[in-house]
């Protein structure tokens, strides 16, 4: 298979295999192109290591690291399992509590209300312009900006 095209670094603390060879989609999942179809690398790794994913099946991370492609950290479930994981693991802990967040709630409010362009805001807050776009369009931090 094409699994050998995937490169990763092992995080000694967690045992996660952090994918370094492929781009990550807007949700932070590394993606791979198989037969001209883009899929999450974790789904590809799961299928090779553990077998086919049934229709509607969701591959879940036991480690909560979206960039991880360690087959031993991947398990099968359904959408409701995924939602339950997110809530019970505090990943609905959103916003500034999010481990990779560079923005605070007050930053987000300022960005959302600002008339400055995305590039200027991205420079000012030291984030990618895509992060600004996602805030302004309610895709990230929507739980906060929907109240403004």
Buried (B, 14 or more C-beta within 10 A) or exposed (E): EEBEEBEBEEBEEBEBBBBEEBEBEEEEBBBBEBEEEEBBBBBBBBBEEBEEBEEEBBBBBEBBBBBBBBBEBBBBBEEEBEEEBBEEEEEEEBBBEEEEBEBEBEBBBBBBEBEEEBEEBBEBBEBEBEBBBBBBEBEBBEEBBEEE
